[in-house]
């Protein structure tokens, strides 16, 4: 492909050399550069790509795209200076891979909680309706039934467009994608053409990265601001920022709600371990998913499916048969004592409160709630005491433990959680750094029919300690402990 075609829509400051140059691929990682590559020097959070320009040229790059003009240039290399390298990478990757988002119906899901469940349910729903679909999510990426392991909530611009290109080649007509605030801020999705966007909710998260809540909101809102007039935008009317998210969008505005008048209105009739009995726009339906938070997720999915032109009754019938995403309110019951263990990805204060509120509604009145919870290392520290207090306030017993400590001392993370706890909360918890031992202790403390919540890691099959990912699966450990309990 010619460089001039790859540069379509990129804000260019200057060019040294010919844009009629043929390019073999586009890369933002100098280690992946080969003969004939374009290397885009992106300023990342961990490293600045400008430092690797010479390495990229040594590896065969014939085009360098950067924000800063190199001090020294080499013959036979084209230099393109741009306004924003990250944005340029988004446009260039999209162009190089044949603008794949224009050949499919791409729906992005953003918000603090619920993204994975909404995207996964959409993928399962449209697959059930007979479409070949793609899924890009925290848990996994899927191409028409084939699993592609996920490394980030939203991949980098090159990997993302390559994945979308692969989905087009495999015959996918619809792709459902989690669109994280990091991806929006880092321009990983710049250049993509969305058919629709969904907003779930916004709560306290990622302030280690965005620094302020206002900035976090602004980044999320930028997704809807960028939608075209041909797209649809669906928002949660019950979230206090649900209307704000759509106030400047050119897309068709639609809302879902459990509490107010909306385009997609739901009402919970019954909520139990057997699922949700609801009315959706006056039609009564039973869903397998549990909890008020899932009622919102189901309304968002229903709204998106209808907006994509699907029959309302067919959508509700298919949705009623689906299960949710792995690690989202996954529950197991011990055979002997009927102890319930719930594994959930809840890793924000609001998500934890939602899960605990759901558990409270499932209680018959005498069961105790035992919560195992930790906080991730190298992440927003301000939410640690908030999550600890929430767990203690809504549980009968709490075990503070490790989540993914990453480079931090897990004992110090627990100390951060303990800070600011009320006197009542301090009487409820114990600290066990080893996560396996923490889960084992929670199971041993449980009496018949008690409910154990193991929060924070959900679908993850590892625990990251000092840069090493060690195999660890909450569900696997619970199953092992239940087998011992049932002997």
Secondary structure, 3 states (H helix, E strand, C coil): CEHHHHCCCCCEEEEECCCCCECCEEECCHHHCCCCEEEECCECCCCEHHHHHHHHHHCCCCEEEECCCCCCCCCCCEEEEECCHHHHHHHHHHHHCCCHHHHCEEEEEECCCCHHHHHHHHHHHHHHCCCCEEEECCCEEEECCEEEECCCCCCCHHHHHHHHHHHHHCCCCEEEEECCHHHHHCCCCCCCCCCEEEECCCCCCCHHHHCCHHHHHHHHHHHHHCCCCCCEEEEECCCCCHHHHHCCCCCEEEEEECCCCCCEEEEEEEEECCEEEEEECCEEEEECCCCHHHHHHHHHHHHHHHHCCCCHHHHHHHHCCCCCCCCCCEEEECCCCCCEEEEECCCCHHHHHHHHHHHHHHCCCCCCEEEEECCCCCCCCCHHHHHHHHHHHCCCEEEECCCCCECCCHHHHHHHHHCCCCHHHHCCEEECCCHHHHHHHHHHHCCCCCEEEEECCCCCCEEEECCEEEECCHHHHHHHHHHHHCC
